[in-house]
């Protein structure tokens, strides 16, 4: 048996849920932040990919630069790739 109070409670809950859903759909706060986070993640993934691709050549270059800075060693200086 439905009473007037239970009908009012049901209508209140339904209106509250509907209002919340409407507000969530039209609320765009944080959208710019999310776009920046996604773009930063894409750039970071690209940097990691490039570093993984060229890791051997970068290691060789750093070692060769180290040989150039070691003036007591008799190695040749060739810092290029």
NUDOKE-628313 format. One record per atom (N, C-alpha, C, O): x, y, z; atom name; chain. Coordinates in Angstrom, 3 decimals. Each point is the difference from the previous one (the first is absolute). Example, Ala and Ser with C-alpha at 12.3 -4.5 7.8 and 13.67 -1.06 7.14 Angstrom:
// residues 2
13.190 / -5.690 / 7.800 / N / A
-0.890 / 1.190 / 0.000 / CA / A
0.900 / 1.200 / 0.000 / C / A
1.036 / -0.019 / 0.665 / O / A
-1.386 / 1.069 / -1.385 / N / A
0.820 / 1.190 / 0.060 / CA / A
-0.770 / 1.090 / 0.730 / C / A
0.509 / 1.108 / 0.169 / O / A
END
This chain:
// residues 81
0.833 / -1.157 / 0.000 / N / A
-0.833 / 1.157 / 0.000 / CA / A
0.896 / 1.245 / 0.000 / C / A
0.829 / 0.188 / 0.891 / O / A
-1.015 / 0.644 / -1.900 / N / A
0.781 / 1.218 / -0.112 / CA / A
-0.674 / 1.138 / 0.731 / C / A
-1.200 / 0.238 / -0.136 / O / A
1.984 / 0.438 / 0.895 / N / A
-0.537 / 1.162 / 0.702 / CA / A
0.512 / 1.259 / -0.667 / C / A
0.897 / -0.053 / -0.841 / O / A
-1.452 / 1.154 / 1.209 / N / A
0.414 / 1.290 / -0.553 / CA / A
1.475 / 0.270 / 0.307 / C / A
0.717 / 0.550 / -0.837 / O / A
-0.266 / -0.932 / 2.020 / N / A
1.399 / 0.219 / 0.388 / CA / A
0.954 / -0.815 / -0.865 / C / A
1.035 / 0.514 / -0.425 / O / A
-1.364 / -1.770 / 0.158 / N / A
0.884 / -0.831 / -0.814 / CA / A
0.044 / 0.501 / -1.438 / C / A
1.046 / -0.073 / -0.645 / O / A
-2.164 / 0.579 / 0.133 / N / A
0.004 / 0.568 / -1.352 / CA / A
0.867 / 1.246 / -0.048 / C / A
0.755 / 0.191 / -0.953 / O / A
-0.850 / 0.651 / 1.959 / N / A
0.841 / 1.209 / 0.050 / CA / A
1.483 / -0.362 / 0.110 / C / A
0.844 / 0.628 / -0.640 / O / A
-0.532 / -1.628 / 1.442 / N / A
1.399 / -0.433 / 0.134 / CA / A
0.522 / -0.529 / -1.329 / C / A
1.123 / 0.310 / -0.396 / O / A
-1.932 / -1.104 / -0.289 / N / A
0.398 / -0.525 / -1.298 / CA / A
0.240 / 1.126 / -0.993 / C / A
1.003 / -0.015 / -0.713 / O / A
-1.891 / 0.982 / 0.651 / N / A
0.147 / 1.124 / -0.917 / CA / A
1.244 / 0.835 / 0.328 / C / A
0.682 / 0.477 / -0.906 / O / A
-0.388 / -0.302 / 2.200 / N / A
1.186 / 0.747 / 0.413 / CA / A
1.272 / -0.719 / -0.451 / C / A
0.908 / 0.623 / -0.550 / O / A
-0.847 / -1.923 / 0.782 / N / A
1.185 / -0.774 / -0.399 / CA / A
0.148 / 0.019 / -1.514 / C / A
1.111 / 0.167 / -0.504 / O / A
-2.186 / -0.333 / -0.217 / N / A
0.049 / 0.002 / -1.454 / CA / A
0.477 / 1.359 / -0.523 / C / A
0.836 / 0.052 / -0.902 / O / A
-1.348 / 1.031 / 1.449 / N / A
0.415 / 1.340 / -0.431 / CA / A
1.466 / 0.256 / 0.331 / C / A
0.717 / 0.616 / -0.789 / O / A
-0.272 / -1.083 / 1.942 / N / A
1.397 / 0.184 / 0.385 / CA / A
0.933 / -0.760 / -0.937 / C / A
1.018 / 0.540 / -0.431 / O / A
-1.350 / -1.765 / 0.118 / N / A
0.821 / -0.796 / -0.910 / CA / A
0.013 / 0.625 / -1.389 / C / A
1.053 / 0.099 / -0.629 / O / A
-2.201 / 0.315 / 0.156 / N / A
-0.087 / 0.629 / -1.320 / CA / A
0.820 / 1.289 / -0.043 / C / A
0.690 / 0.262 / -0.985 / O / A
-0.761 / 0.536 / 2.038 / N / A
0.768 / 1.243 / 0.065 / CA / A
1.495 / -0.284 / 0.010 / C / A
0.769 / 0.696 / -0.663 / O / A
-0.358 / -1.701 / 1.402 / N / A
1.417 / -0.368 / 0.056 / CA / A
0.500 / -0.459 / -1.359 / C / A
1.090 / 0.387 / -0.421 / O / A
-1.865 / -1.200 / -0.263 / N / A
0.397 / -0.479 / -1.325 / CA / A
0.107 / 1.161 / -0.984 / C / A
0.942 / 0.056 / -0.791 / O / A
-1.883 / 0.856 / 0.833 / N / A
0.022 / 1.168 / -0.885 / CA / A
1.229 / 0.864 / 0.284 / C / A
0.653 / 0.464 / -0.935 / O / A
-0.335 / -0.243 / 2.194 / N / A
1.161 / 0.810 / 0.356 / CA / A
1.298 / -0.668 / -0.427 / C / A
0.922 / 0.681 / -0.450 / O / A
-0.832 / -1.985 / 0.582 / N / A
1.226 / -0.701 / -0.391 / CA / A
0.215 / 0.054 / -1.507 / C / A
1.136 / 0.100 / -0.463 / O / A
-2.208 / -0.164 / -0.295 / N / A
0.117 / 0.049 / -1.458 / CA / A
0.429 / 1.369 / -0.489 / C / A
0.756 / 0.095 / -0.967 / O / A
-1.218 / 0.968 / 1.609 / N / A
0.309 / 1.349 / -0.473 / CA / A
1.213 / 0.616 / 0.690 / C / A
0.434 / 1.089 / -0.376 / O / A
0.119 / -1.767 / 1.376 / N / A
1.131 / 0.547 / 0.746 / CA / A
1.288 / -0.291 / -0.748 / C / A
0.347 / -1.161 / -0.216 / O / A
0.363 / 2.209 / -0.181 / N / A
1.236 / -0.166 / -0.765 / CA / A
1.227 / 0.385 / 0.814 / C / A
1.088 / 0.136 / -0.559 / O / A
-1.240 / 0.040 / 1.865 / N / A
1.164 / 0.321 / 0.822 / CA / A
0.966 / -1.173 / -0.034 / C / A
-0.410 / -1.156 / 0.102 / O / A
1.679 / 1.456 / -0.244 / N / A
1.013 / -1.040 / -0.018 / CA / A
0.298 / -0.537 / -1.389 / C / A
0.917 / -0.804 / -0.164 / O / A
-1.672 / 1.233 / -0.836 / N / A
0.225 / -0.505 / -1.346 / CA / A
1.364 / 0.447 / -0.514 / C / A
0.723 / -0.801 / -0.593 / O / A
-0.360 / 2.057 / 0.807 / N / A
1.304 / 0.485 / -0.443 / CA / A
1.120 / -0.734 / 0.709 / C / A
1.007 / -0.348 / -0.615 / O / A
-1.178 / 0.114 / 1.902 / N / A
1.021 / -0.720 / 0.754 / CA / A
0.174 / -1.412 / -0.537 / C / A
1.125 / -0.480 / -0.140 / O / A
-2.214 / -0.173 / -0.155 / N / A
0.066 / -1.358 / -0.546 / CA / A
0.702 / 0.003 / -1.353 / C / A
0.799 / -0.894 / -0.280 / O / A
-1.080 / 1.872 / -0.552 / N / A
0.666 / 0.083 / -1.301 / CA / A
1.502 / 0.209 / 0.166 / C / A
0.792 / -0.606 / -0.723 / O / A
-0.392 / 1.458 / 1.666 / N / A
1.425 / 0.223 / 0.237 / CA / A
0.676 / -1.264 / 0.525 / C / A
1.129 / -0.304 / -0.385 / O / A
-1.806 / -0.428 / 1.255 / N / A
0.569 / -1.231 / 0.543 / CA / A
0.171 / -1.027 / -1.109 / C / A
1.035 / -0.662 / -0.074 / O / A
-2.021 / 0.525 / -0.775 / N / A
0.104 / -0.955 / -1.106 / CA / A
1.113 / 0.389 / -0.973 / C / A
0.748 / -0.860 / -0.465 / O / A
-0.637 / 2.151 / 0.159 / N / A
1.057 / 0.455 / -0.908 / CA / A
1.379 / -0.200 / 0.625 / C / A
0.934 / -0.409 / -0.689 / O / A
-0.796 / 0.691 / 1.981 / N / A
1.277 / -0.207 / 0.686 / CA / A
0.376 / -1.475 / 0.011 / C / A
1.167 / -0.348 / -0.183 / O / A
-2.146 / -0.512 / 0.395 / N / A
0.266 / -1.439 / -0.026 / CA / A
0.442 / -0.468 / -1.366 / C / A
0.886 / -0.848 / -0.107 / O / A
-1.489 / 1.387 / -0.944 / N / A
0.397 / -0.359 / -1.365 / CA / A
1.426 / 0.455 / -0.293 / C / A
0.777 / -0.740 / -0.604 / O / A
-0.435 / 1.941 / 1.026 / N / A
1.358 / 0.510 / -0.213 / CA / A
1.006 / -0.827 / 0.790 / C / A
1.070 / -0.327 / -0.514 / O / A
-1.400 / -0.015 / 1.761 / N / A
0.905 / -0.820 / 0.808 / CA / A
0.195 / -1.372 / -0.628 / C / A
1.117 / -0.519 / -0.003 / O / A
-2.180 / -0.079 / -0.527 / N / A
0.121 / -1.311 / -0.653 / CA / A
0.876 / 0.102 / -1.244 / C / A
0.781 / -0.909 / -0.282 / O / A
-0.904 / 2.000 / -0.461 / N / A
0.840 / 0.188 / -1.182 / CA / A
1.469 / 0.151 / 0.383 / C / A
0.876 / -0.554 / -0.665 / O / A
-0.605 / 1.294 / 1.724 / N / A
1.392 / 0.170 / 0.457 / CA / A
0.584 / -1.334 / 0.440 / C / A
1.140 / -0.319 / -0.339 / O / A
-1.906 / -0.461 / 1.086 / N / A
0.478 / -1.313 / 0.439 / CA / A
0.252 / -0.898 / -1.206 / C / A
0.986 / -0.736 / -0.027 / O / A
-1.865 / 0.787 / -0.966 / N / A
0.190 / -0.800 / -1.208 / CA / A
1.259 / 0.384 / -0.762 / C / A
0.740 / -0.871 / -0.457 / O / A
-0.493 / 2.161 / 0.317 / N / A
1.206 / 0.467 / -0.701 / CA / A
1.253 / -0.397 / 0.773 / C / A
0.985 / -0.438 / -0.594 / O / A
-1.020 / 0.588 / 1.911 / N / A
1.154 / -0.391 / 0.809 / CA / A
0.260 / -1.503 / -0.091 / C / A
1.154 / -0.426 / -0.054 / O / A
-2.209 / -0.373 / 0.036 / N / A
0.177 / -1.447 / -0.133 / CA / A
0.545 / -0.358 / -1.372 / C / A
0.794 / -0.932 / -0.126 / O / A
-1.204 / 1.651 / -0.893 / N / A
0.446 / -0.266 / -1.363 / CA / A
1.477 / 0.344 / -0.185 / C / A
0.726 / -0.723 / -0.683 / O / A
-0.288 / 1.809 / 1.281 / N / A
1.376 / 0.468 / -0.187 / CA / A
0.889 / -0.242 / 1.218 / C / A
1.050 / 0.633 / 0.116 / O / A
-1.431 / -1.519 / 0.787 / N / A
0.757 / -0.167 / 1.243 / CA / A
1.430 / -0.459 / -0.250 / C / A
0.913 / 0.468 / 0.681 / O / A
-0.688 / -1.360 / -1.627 / N / A
1.357 / -0.475 / -0.291 / CA / A
0.886 / 1.108 / -0.525 / C / A
1.144 / 0.146 / 0.431 / O / A
-1.665 / 0.631 / -1.356 / N / A
0.785 / 1.093 / -0.570 / CA / A
0.247 / 1.101 / 1.022 / C / A
1.071 / 0.607 / 0.006 / O / A
-2.048 / -0.341 / 0.861 / N / A
0.200 / 1.007 / 1.037 / CA / A
1.060 / -0.434 / 1.010 / C / A
0.803 / 0.814 / 0.454 / O / A
-0.805 / -2.097 / -0.108 / N / A
1.020 / -0.514 / 0.924 / CA / A
1.387 / 0.130 / -0.610 / C / A
0.942 / 0.414 / 0.677 / O / A
-0.812 / -0.763 / -1.949 / N / A
1.288 / 0.128 / -0.683 / CA / A
0.450 / 1.453 / -0.045 / C / A
1.173 / 0.293 / 0.230 / O / A
-2.089 / 0.614 / -0.522 / N / A
0.344 / 1.414 / -0.070 / CA / A
0.461 / 0.526 / 1.364 / C / A
0.980 / 0.740 / 0.084 / O / A
-1.685 / -1.124 / 0.978 / N / A
0.376 / 0.461 / 1.338 / CA / A
1.373 / -0.560 / 0.389 / C / A
0.810 / 0.716 / 0.589 / O / A
-0.543 / -1.970 / -0.906 / N / A
1.312 / -0.577 / 0.295 / CA / A
1.104 / 0.702 / -0.782 / C / A
1.081 / 0.248 / 0.534 / O / A
-1.352 / 0.074 / -1.799 / N / A
1.004 / 0.695 / -0.809 / CA / A
0.242 / 1.416 / 0.511 / C / A
1.135 / 0.476 / -0.027 / O / A
-2.153 / 0.187 / 0.479 / N / A
0.178 / 1.332 / 0.581 / CA / A
0.825 / -0.118 / 1.280 / C / A
0.855 / 0.842 / 0.273 / O / A
-1.113 / -1.882 / 0.506 / N / A
0.804 / -0.234 / 1.205 / CA / A
1.463 / -0.207 / -0.328 / C / A
0.873 / 0.468 / 0.732 / O / A
-0.589 / -1.172 / -1.838 / N / A
1.394 / -0.185 / -0.427 / CA / A
0.626 / 1.327 / -0.400 / C / A
1.191 / 0.210 / 0.227 / O / A
-1.970 / 0.686 / -0.817 / N / A
0.527 / 1.311 / -0.399 / CA / A
0.330 / 0.855 / 1.229 / C / A
0.935 / 0.800 / -0.039 / O / A
-1.678 / -0.959 / 1.107 / N / A
0.226 / 0.800 / 1.201 / CA / A
1.108 / -0.570 / 0.869 / C / A
0.537 / 0.698 / 0.860 / O / A
-0.190 / -1.957 / -1.076 / N / A
1.073 / -0.639 / 0.776 / CA / A
1.324 / 0.311 / -0.692 / C / A
0.400 / -0.691 / -0.936 / O / A
0.274 / 1.739 / 1.407 / N / A
1.213 / 0.456 / -0.671 / CA / A
1.199 / -0.871 / 0.312 / C / A
1.027 / 0.114 / -0.670 / O / A
-1.123 / -0.973 / 1.656 / N / A
1.116 / -0.881 / 0.315 / CA / A
0.000 / -1.245 / -0.869 / C / A
1.007 / -0.705 / -0.057 / O / A
-2.099 / 0.420 / -0.615 / N / A
-0.094 / -1.177 / -0.850 / CA / A
0.556 / 0.321 / -1.382 / C / A
-0.029 / 1.150 / -0.436 / O / A
0.533 / -2.169 / -0.247 / N / A
0.552 / 0.214 / -1.330 / CA / A
-0.988 / -0.401 / -1.096 / C / A
0.404 / -0.243 / -1.137 / O / A
-1.688 / 0.172 / 1.469 / N / A
-1.001 / -0.381 / -0.999 / CA / A
-0.305 / 1.167 / -0.922 / C / A
0.211 / 1.162 / 0.347 / O / A
-0.703 / -1.492 / -1.511 / N / A
-0.370 / 1.063 / -0.952 / CA / A
-1.353 / 0.575 / 0.396 / C / A
-0.839 / -0.671 / 0.601 / O / A
0.662 / 1.913 / -0.953 / N / A
-1.229 / 0.700 / 0.350 / CA / A
-0.945 / -0.035 / -1.194 / C / A
0.260 / 0.635 / -1.023 / O / A
-1.379 / -1.393 / 1.158 / N / A
-1.001 / -0.053 / -1.054 / CA / A
-1.393 / -0.030 / 0.621 / C / A
-0.588 / -1.067 / 0.172 / O / A
0.063 / 2.248 / 0.162 / N / A
-1.285 / 0.035 / 0.709 / CA / A
-1.216 / -0.208 / -0.888 / C / A
-1.115 / -0.034 / 0.521 / O / A
1.266 / -0.106 / -1.820 / N / A
-1.156 / -0.148 / -0.887 / CA / A
-0.653 / -1.358 / 0.099 / C / A
0.452 / -0.871 / 0.744 / O / A
-1.529 / 0.698 / -1.507 / N / A
-0.702 / -1.271 / -0.032 / CA / A
0.835 / -0.994 / -0.749 / C / A
-0.402 / -1.154 / -0.152 / O / A
END
